[in-house]
Amino acid sequence: MANRYFTQDTFEFLAALAANNRREWFDEHKPDYEATVRTPALSFISDIAAELALISPHFLALPKKVGGALMRVNRDIRFGKDKRPYKTNIGIQFRHEVGKDVHAPGYYLHIEPHEYFVGVGLWRPDAPALGKIRDAIVDKGDAWLAARDDKNFNRKFSLAGDSLANPPRGYAKDHPLLHDLKRKDFIAIAQLSDAAVASKNFRPKVAEHFAEASPYMRYLCKALDLRF
């Protein structure tokens, strides 16, 4: 039976946090955070685990308050000018079993008022991983095109992220897939509506998105010598 996880109360809490991004306010409203954000997010992670395992058993759905798929609400403010202490979105990442951080291959869910999406792929991969993917595109361009242009994948997802201004060092400047070789991120995004997020069909809809990204995720895992 389908469940409703995130509601108007969730969206209102996140909007209020954006307007009152202070430790004092958060401490006062922590029961609201627990009730409208963390508890339903952990339930979602737990419930989607079986569906994710059918897509690939090598991506982890860990419903833990710390160190699991739910990303921490606290921002790292040590080095940036932005000193707001809290993230104003729900971030859930089902990363590959070998991954240590957000730069690992993964499936991602982003919930923020007026910005809801499913993401797949690698965000800011390190230099060795980026090199492996670029080499795979050069060596197996047809397989890359088949994954990138898969009909079901393209029906929902669009490639996103940053790219180099110039060709990466060591790759031909006239390569026919230069646009993809210049990518710094290998992520794809599928937009969602607030109505979809609050729907009882939300979890199966997210699982459907993840499944339709299989050609893309399989290609990236193979390029990185990871099991899919």
Secondary structure, 3 states (H helix, E strand, C coil): CCCCCCCHHHHHHHHHHHHCCCHHHHHHCHHHHHHHHHHHHHHHHHHHHHHHHHHCCCECCCCCCCCCCECCCECCCCCCCCCCCECCCEEEEEEECCCCCCCCCEEEEEEECCEEEEEEEECCCCHHHHHHHHHHHHHCHHHHHHHHCCHHHHHHCEEECCECCCCCCCCCCCCCCHHHHCECCEEEEEEECHHHHCCCCHHHHHHHHHHHCHHHHHHHHHHCCCCC
